Amino acid sequence: MPEDWAGRSNRRGRRDEVRTGAGAGMADVTTSRLDRRKARTRASLVAAARTLLASRDPAEISIQEITDAADVGFGSFYNHFHRKQDLFDAAVEEVLEEHGAMLDAATAGIADPAEVFAAAVRMTARLPKTQPQLARIFQRIGYDLVAAPRGLSPRARRDLQDAQATGRFTADDVDVALACVAGAMLGVLHMASIDTTPTAIDRAADELAANLLRMFGVPADEATRIAHSRLPEAA
């Protein structure tokens, strides 16, 4: 009897271990499913904010409008963001980083820093044709582009510094150079909102790159050649 009791007890213990293990596994699956659902909700909110930012001033947009556009419950907003501005900041950061990463990938095979810089300028200035939503968001961000810690500004600064270090650019003050690039870019993006024909956008983008290259010390003939060379494929 004691042996039978011990055997039954051991079997019960093993069953309990199996049940406990299965329970832990189910808990992991449930947590994973919940995390995925939360990630989808956040992504929907950010996507809605991007769409709304392209056409509206953030001050005019209500949280209800955002959650309606994202097709999520109103209360879900506060599971991810404390304030409306936090969501718009996240949307802007995503846009800047997305475009910056694309430029990095597209120019990865270019050795000349001046050509890297020119390609980035030309591709960004073509956004009204290639990605109109991004172009409108960039215009809405305005000169805050220069101070953004991620995305275009740090990459443009890096490209300017690389070109300066290799003697391709003669600009002494990178901060002033970056401000010049941002101001000129915003001006050309605004031009594209007036004349939306693809050929006008292409012409303005290439001319912008050529002018900036000349301003930074690249000889005129070479600047023109670089600004009209074949663009790399967008990644």
C-alpha positions in Angstrom: 0.0 0.0 0.0 2.6 2.6 0.8 4.3 1.8 -2.4 1.0 2.1 -4.3 0.3 5.4 -2.6 3.8 6.6 -3.4 3.4 5.6 -7.0 0.0 7.4 -7.3 1.5 10.5 -5.6 4.4 10.6 -8.0 2.1 10.2 -11.0 -0.1 13.1 -9.7 3.0 15.2 -9.2 4.1 14.5 -12.8 0.6 15.4 -14.1 0.7 18.6 -12.0 4.0 19.5 -13.6 2.6 18.9 -17.0 -0.4 21.0 -16.3 1.8 23.8 -14.8 4.1 23.7 -17.9 1.1 23.8 -20.2 -0.4 26.7 -18.3 2.9 28.6 -18.5 3.0 27.9 -22.3 -0.6 29.2 -22.7 0.3 32.3 -20.7 3.3 32.9 -23.0 1.0 32.5 -26.1 -1.6 34.8 -24.6 1.0 37.4 -23.7 2.5 37.2 -27.2 -0.9 37.6 -28.8 -1.6 40.6 -26.6 1.8 42.2 -27.5 1.0 41.7 -31.2 -2.4 43.3 -30.8 -0.9 46.3 -28.9 1.7 46.7 -31.6 -0.9 46.6 -34.3 -3.0 49.2 -32.5 0.0 51.5 -32.0 1.0 51.1 -35.7 -2.6 52.0 -36.7 -2.5 55.2 -34.6 0.8 56.2 -36.0 -0.3 55.5 -39.6 -3.5 57.6 -39.0 -1.4 60.4 -37.6 0.9 60.4 -40.6 -2.1 60.6 -43.0 -3.7 63.5 -41.0 -0.4 65.4 -40.7 -0.1 65.4 -44.4 -3.2 67.6 -44.8 -4.0 69.2 -41.4 -2.4 71.2 -38.7 -2.0 69.1 -35.6 -3.8 71.7 -33.4 -6.9 71.2 -35.5 -7.0 67.4 -35.1 -8.8 65.8 -32.2 -8.0 62.5 -30.6 -11.4 61.2 -31.6 -10.6 61.9 -35.3 -7.3 60.0 -34.9 -8.9 57.0 -33.3 -11.7 57.0 -35.9 -9.1 57.1 -38.7 -7.1 54.3 -37.0 -10.3 52.3 -36.5 -9.5 51.7 -32.8 -11.4 52.5 -29.6 -11.0 56.0 -28.1 -9.6 54.6 -24.9 -6.9 52.6 -26.8 -5.1 55.9 -27.5 -4.1 56.3 -23.9 -2.7 52.8 -23.7 0.1 54.1 -26.0 0.4 57.9 -25.8 -0.1 60.4 -23.0 -0.8 63.3 -25.2 -1.8 64.0 -28.8 1.6 65.6 -29.4 3.4 62.4 -28.3 1.6 60.6 -31.2 2.5 63.3 -33.7 6.1 63.2 -32.5 6.2 59.5 -33.0 4.7 59.8 -36.5 7.3 62.5 -37.5 10.2 60.5 -36.1 9.0 57.4 -38.0 8.8 59.4 -41.3 12.2 61.0 -40.9 13.9 57.7 -39.9 12.1 55.8 -42.7 13.3 58.2 -45.4 16.8 58.5 -43.8 17.2 54.7 -43.8 16.1 54.6 -47.5 18.7 57.2 -48.4 21.4 55.3 -46.5 20.6 52.1 -48.4 20.3 53.8 -51.8 23.7 55.5 -51.5 25.6 52.7 -49.8 27.6 51.9 -52.9 28.7 55.5 -53.6 32.2 56.3 -52.5 32.4 60.1 -53.3 30.9 62.1 -50.3 29.8 64.8 -52.7 27.9 62.4 -54.8 26.3 60.8 -51.7 25.1 64.3 -50.6 23.8 65.2 -54.1 21.9 61.9 -54.4 20.2 62.4 -51.0 19.3 66.0 -52.0 17.9 65.0 -55.4 15.9 62.0 -54.0 14.4 64.1 -51.1 13.5 66.9 -53.4 11.6 64.4 -55.6 9.4 63.3 -52.8 6.4 65.4 -54.1 6.5 63.0 -57.1 7.6 59.8 -55.4 6.0 60.0 -51.9 3.6 63.0 -51.7 2.5 62.2 -48.2 6.1 62.4 -46.9 6.7 65.6 -48.8 3.7 67.3 -47.2 4.8 66.1 -43.8 8.3 67.5 -44.3 6.8 70.9 -45.3 4.7 70.8 -42.1 7.7 70.0 -40.0 9.5 73.0 -41.5 12.7 74.2 -40.0 12.4 71.8 -37.1 14.0 69.3 -39.6 17.3 70.9 -38.7 17.0 70.1 -35.0 15.5 66.6 -35.4 17.7 64.1 -33.5 16.9 61.3 -36.0 16.2 60.9 -39.6 17.5 63.5 -42.2 19.3 66.0 -40.1 22.0 63.8 -38.5 22.5 62.1 -41.9 22.9 65.4 -43.7 25.3 66.5 -41.1 27.3 63.3 -41.5 27.4 63.7 -45.3 28.5 67.3 -45.0 31.2 66.4 -42.5 32.5 63.6 -44.7 32.7 65.8 -47.7 34.4 68.5 -45.7 36.9 66.0 -44.2 37.9 64.7 -47.7 38.2 68.2 -49.2 35.2 67.8 -51.4 33.4 70.7 -49.7 34.9 73.9 -48.5 32.1 75.0 -46.1 33.7 75.9 -42.7 30.6 75.8 -40.5 28.6 72.6 -40.8 25.7 74.1 -38.8 25.4 77.0 -41.2 25.7 74.6 -44.2 23.0 72.4 -42.7 20.7 75.4 -42.3 21.3 76.4 -45.9 20.4 72.9 -47.1 17.2 72.8 -45.0 16.0 76.2 -46.1 16.7 75.5 -49.8 15.1 72.1 -49.6 11.9 73.5 -48.0 11.8 76.1 -50.7 12.0 73.6 -53.5 9.4 71.3 -51.8 7.1 74.3 -51.7 7.7 75.0 -55.4 6.6 71.5 -56.1 3.3 72.1 -54.4 2.6 74.8 -56.9 4.0 73.2 -60.1 3.2 69.5 -59.6 4.3 68.3 -63.1 6.9 65.5 -62.8 9.4 67.2 -65.2 9.3 70.4 -63.1 9.9 68.5 -59.9 12.9 66.6 -61.5 14.3 69.8 -62.9 14.1 71.7 -59.6 15.6 68.8 -57.6 18.6 68.5 -59.9 19.1 72.3 -60.0 18.9 72.4 -56.2 21.7 69.8 -55.9 23.9 71.6 -58.5 23.5 74.9 -56.7 24.3 73.5 -53.3 27.4 71.6 -54.7 28.7 74.9 -56.2 28.0 76.8 -53.0 30.0 74.2 -51.1 33.0 74.6 -53.4 32.5 71.9 -56.1 33.6 73.3 -59.6 30.6 74.3 -61.7 31.1 71.8 -64.5 31.5 68.9 -62.0 28.5 70.0 -59.9 26.4 70.0 -63.0 27.6 66.5 -64.0 27.0 65.1 -60.5 23.5 66.7 -60.2 22.4 65.2 -63.5 23.9 61.7 -63.2 21.8 58.6 -62.8 20.2 58.3 -59.5 20.6 55.1 -57.4 17.5 53.0 -57.0 15.4 53.7 -53.9 15.7 50.8 -51.4 
